[in-house]
Amino acid sequence: MPAPHDDAVPRSASDVLGPASSRTRQRLGLALIGVTVLAVLLAAGQAPGAVRVPFVLVAATLLPGYPIVVRLPVDLPTLLALDICTSLALEAALTFLLVQADFWHPQGLGLLLAVAGVSASMLAVTALRETPP
Amino acid sequence: MSPPASGSGGRAAARERRVRIVAWTVPLAGAGLWAVGLILTDITALPSFGLIPVLAWPYWVGLALVVGGTTVLTHAPRLRHGPLLAHLGVLIAMLYATAPALEDPPRYTYTYKHVAITQYIERYGTVEPSIDIYHRWPGFFSLSAWFSQVSGLLDPTSYAAWAEVYFTAIDALLVWVCIQAVARSQRTAWQATVLFTLTNWVGQNYYAPQAFGFVLMLGVLLLCLVALRTAPGPFGRWVERSVRLLLRVRVAPRDHQPTAFRGRLSGRTIGLAVMFDAVLAASHQLTPYVLLMQLAALVMGGYLRPWWVLVVTSAATIGYLVPNYDFVVHKYGLLTSTDPLANARSETVEGVPGADQLLIQHIALGTAVFCFLFAFVGLVRRARRGFAGDAVVVGALIFTPVLTLVAQNYGGEAKLRVYLYALPWLCVGLCWALSPEGEPRARLRSVLPVGMALGLTVAFIAQFLGREDINMLSRDEVGAAAYLFNSSNVQPGSIVMLTAPNFPERYGPLYFRLARANLPTLTSSDFGERPLLFPRGDDVEEAARLIELEEGTSGYLVFSQGQEAYARNNQLYAPHALRAFEGAVAQSARFRLVYDTPTARIYELVKRP
């Protein structure tokens, strides 16, 4: 027999984070832009790998996905998780294409991703100021 | 200036201040003890049980402190996200960064074959599918080769050891958000993430396509749970009704609250999910199929819409297999066996594990059985609180990976992969077993979760660091591999004979130019099925003959610390037999020593005049 409805039990058991604020998203975007610019400068200056790696790692892990996911109405941890997955998937897809096409230009792809990522992120940050998600 | 606080208010404020100080002090103290423990630890000669006997006491004190502190915090009445994040960060470091911090080259011999493929792409900018299966699924390797080039770390061995920490941190974030989405509770998300960190001992977060594939898999499931989850369809409702009847649930259904984000991001979500899946299909052979099974289960229950997401992801996955189908079938076979028990029993280990290895295996098996059973209890408890839908969804995510065992043993690793794929959801079940609605368990009631966390930590350490005598590689051993794969030392087409498994047998971009000859002879059959207790001159001659049988341009016999540890732990030879055999090889005129270091030696076969 189906259980009777027990209205004494609260219907909502939800305890989740709310969507990240526009300000948080903007700050994240600006931080990523800063890190990426530094990474490009360090790469251009032929800085040692140990110095360059933290900046390149953060930029590679987060920048390309940021403009794609930044307007999703999700909380900050979910936004970061989707940003990471999107960035890594995008980079893997592009490098896979380079390898399959026998057109291996990793530095060129890196520069392209940095320029496109920074430009798109700046546009996204500006748009967030005008029309929050 | 604020007015002085009244008596009870002042006490509460003072208590809150003390709690805050303790909450931040524990991870700091844990990190400090970890650092001191690492400094005091000497790993020059690892005995059985790997790092466990040699790790200095501050490490253990710090670990117990952090595990206990983290668990208490996740069950405390008030969630403190900052201190929890600090605790989790230190915990990840203590568990996953200890081996890379202590050891020089990356652990696990199989890391080097992955490094080798990355190096091939770095050198040639392309892949050659005729070489091996990795060249046919190069998603992870092309990404890694690109990262090596742009980061300036051209040799992936310089960062590969830290991949385990990197992927674990990303997994932890993904598990947290997935669990928040499925359980709609931040507390359960924290608890499950901590448990996931403590139970992920399968060692699949190292520098390998599996680690990358797992991230993308969780990404797809996150999108499905956050944005595409819906109320169940007819089949899902029938399952839920059956569950409620079976468990005699007496409260009204309380789940299926529509996701706040659903509808507003479906289009973009589906696009992202398809992209993740397509990249996953090109990066790993097994994970996309397990993901498809999980998605199919959700679609069947009506928990995931639109249903054609499954069609598109299936098309991406199977479409990628089609051009590689013949290779896979001829080389490995699409199905190894349809007997799930045979697939589950299949082993990768050669030899007969000794008592210490058996103990570790039993601990691993016990942990897995405990997780599945206790998670099942959690699902029942969650359903009995009126959340049958949640129990069904999480149950589907836990048990669909088990179907892998119906088709594949995956080189003896299928059971480990099943555990890995089910683990995030098993951890939700574990949390629900203790707190079905994510309710706090303050003071004495937190003893049980703390005890469970400490028990799981012991099991993790046994499995993850207790085999470090095998997993660890010395710089000399890696140097020996580099020597062999340097064409100025060893001619292409040469035969490399190992005295036991556990040596980086594929190294560098030209890893495919040498062939491996196994030495089954020393284990039993070709030596007349006698243990190699007292090596004789004809044993050495037999080894030489077997190398010559392979008709390589030249032949090499390799002895190393890792092989010796493997042979000892899995009783490939009688005690000290391998060393005795090496002594005989060293004195023989058939071999000459060409690479000599304390932990690795290479003998070249002298050609007959």
Interface residues (C-beta under 8 A of the other chain):
Chain A: M1 P2 A3 P4 H5 D6 D7 V9 R11 S12 A13 S14 D15 V16 L17 P19 A43 Q46 A47 P48 G49 R52 V53 V56 L57 A60 T61 I68 V69 L72 P73 V74 D75 P77 T78 L80 A81 L82 I84 C85 T86 L88 A89 L90 E91 A92 A93 T95 F96 L98 V99 Q100 D102 F103 W104 P106 Q107 L109 G110
Chain B: I121 Y124 G125 T126 V127 P138 G139 F140 S142 L143 A145 W146 F147 Q149 V150 S151 G152 L153 L154 S158 Y159 Y166 I170 L173 L174 W176 V177 Q180 A181 R184 S185 Q186 R187 F212 V215 L216 L218 G219 L222 L223 V226 R241 R244 L245 R248 V249 R250 V251 A252 R254 Q257 A260 F261 R264 L265 R268 T269 L272 M275 F276 A278 V279 A282 S283 G386 F387 E437 G438
